[in-house]
Amino acid sequence: MDSNGGHYLNKEAVLSPLGATRMCQLLLGCTIMSLVSHGADYSATYGTFCMFVWCFSFAVTLVVFALDITRLHACMPISWDNFTVAFAMLATLMYITASVVYPVYFLQTEYTDADREVQIYRIAVTVCSSVCCFPYGAEVFLTRAKPGAVVGYMATVSGLLKVVQGFVACIIFGALANDSEYTLHVATQYCVVVYSLCFSVTVVVVALTVSGRTAALPFPFDRFVVVYTFFAVILYLSTALVWPIFSFDKKYGTTTRPEDCPRGQCPWDSKLVVAVFTNVNMILYFVDLIYSQRIRFVSGSAV
């Protein structure tokens, strides 16, 4: 018993629906890593990314589960509820990505008898990774803001969208780094500046919220978030117009994919990915702007 008369261990961390989802996450994560290490194997950048997703998500989930059981999270200088829901949202997105990337690059429709066992392992990895998206998504559902409830910012639709926006920006950066030829024009360099600026501010917003330091700022944090989101919509709208012109217009590039462009190393593919996810993030910021004016922001480390 602690000094307040309560138990040292938190039974709700195991017996509650939230505890059950985290145990499912740990079980599936451990299964995936075991399958990959034993027979599925991975290689190259895409395989390393998938393995990082599974290992990182498992490690953080294990720490969260342990801290929740022992109640030691109360000793940490962060907003625990904001941190856990933000991580659950991030893990959901990362697992969805890995569940798409891994089969695309490692599952083969034609293989020899010698490779049959490896393919079976890889199918099992793909299935487990896809299934594991649901426990993480369930945690987001269980911890999200309910009508009338006082919760942290990250549990609101606007807060969750911040995580999605940052993740989509990472996809854009990955495509930019993959020979996107953005240095050829000043206009496309402007787009990269916009992506970097919006991503940086989004990370700062999430970091301040998770750390519980928003109340210490010399200005209203909720108003700052709304104003920033408005400017992010305007900036992304400009890039949604500029990037396709300087990437696919006949004057600056090609409207169709070159036939001799190798898969995975084609600048045109990278430009297309950037164009698509630029519009995705623009829509996310617009939806965020609408929702951010409908919520009541609660700051401090207590939530």
Buried (B, 14 or more C-beta within 10 A) or exposed (E): EEEEEEEEEBEEBBEBEBBBBBBBBBEBBBBBBEBBEEBBBBEEEBBEBBBEBBBBBBEBBBEBBEBBBBBEBEEEEBBBBBBBBBBBBBBBBBBBBBBBBBBEBBEEEEEEEEEEEBBEBBBBBBBBBBBBBBBBBBBBEBBBBEEEEEBBBBBBBBBBBBBBBBBBBBBBBBBBEBBBBBEBBEBBEBBBEBBBEBBEBBBEBBEBBBBBBBEEEEEEBBEBBBBBBBBBBEBBBBBBEBBBBBBBEEEEBBEEEEEEEEEEEBBBBBBBBBBBBBBBBBBBBBBBBEBBEEBEBBBEBEB
